[in-house]
Amino acid sequence: MSTEPAAPAAPSPAAPHVPFEIHVRHRTADADALRAAYAVSRRDLAGTPGLTGLSLLRQTTAPDAWVLVMSWTGRAAYEAWESGPDHKAYRSPMRAFQDRAHPDGHYTVYEGLPDAPTPGPVPTPAG
């Protein structure tokens, strides 16, 4: 019989309190057109239940490579939106820029730092 403490169980992907992210790759050299489409998407998705963040990342070594990151309160919130009428009726203006050669990613937090607060906005430096 082992006297070592049992390892903590990994969070359940379906647990509503475990953050969930969607990463959608985009490819375009037309940064202005993509940023305009992103601005429309931000406006359209504002107030979506469970959506906690929408970020557009640009790859530093390949300026035509972009990733849209959608942050959700949990997988259940994302799946409720994805299967609901609002998502089914929505046609993202960013769709035209999706990089079909690279699959998108659905991610849930598997392991984090113990007792670490949930990441939030990065404060803007004073000055």
Residue pairs with C-beta under 8 A, 6 or more apart in sequence:
10 110
10 111
11 18
11 108
11 109
11 110
12 18
13 20
13 75
13 108
14 74
14 75
14 76
15 74
15 75
16 73
16 74
16 75
16 76
16 77
17 73
17 74
18 74
18 75
18 108
18 109
19 52
19 71
19 72
19 73
19 74
19 108
19 109
19 118
20 71
20 72
20 73
20 74
20 75
20 77
20 78
20 106
20 107
20 108
20 109
21 69
21 70
21 71
21 72
21 105
21 106
21 107
21 108
22 68
22 69
22 70
22 72
22 78
22 104
22 105
22 106
22 107
23 67
23 68
23 69
23 104
23 105
23 106
23 107
24 67
24 68
24 70
24 94
24 98
24 104
25 65
25 66
25 67
25 98
25 99
25 102
25 103
25 104
26 34
26 65
26 66
26 67
26 68
26 94
26 97
26 98
26 99
27 64
27 65
27 66
27 97
27 98
27 99
27 101
28 34
28 64
28 66
28 97
29 63
29 64
31 58
31 63
33 97
34 56
34 66
34 94
34 97
35 56
36 93
37 92
37 93
37 94
37 96
37 97
38 56
38 68
38 94
40 93
41 54
41 68
41 92
41 93
41 94
42 54
44 90
44 92
45 51
45 54
48 81
48 86
49 77
49 80
49 81
50 72
50 73
50 74
50 76
50 77
50 78
50 80
50 81
51 70
51 71
51 72
51 77
51 81
52 71
52 72
52 73
53 69
53 70
53 71
54 68
54 69
54 70
54 71
55 68
55 69
55 71
56 66
56 67
56 68
56 69
57 66
57 67
57 68
57 69
58 65
58 66
59 65
59 66
59 67
65 99
66 97
68 94
70 78
72 78
72 81
75 108
78 106
81 87
98 104
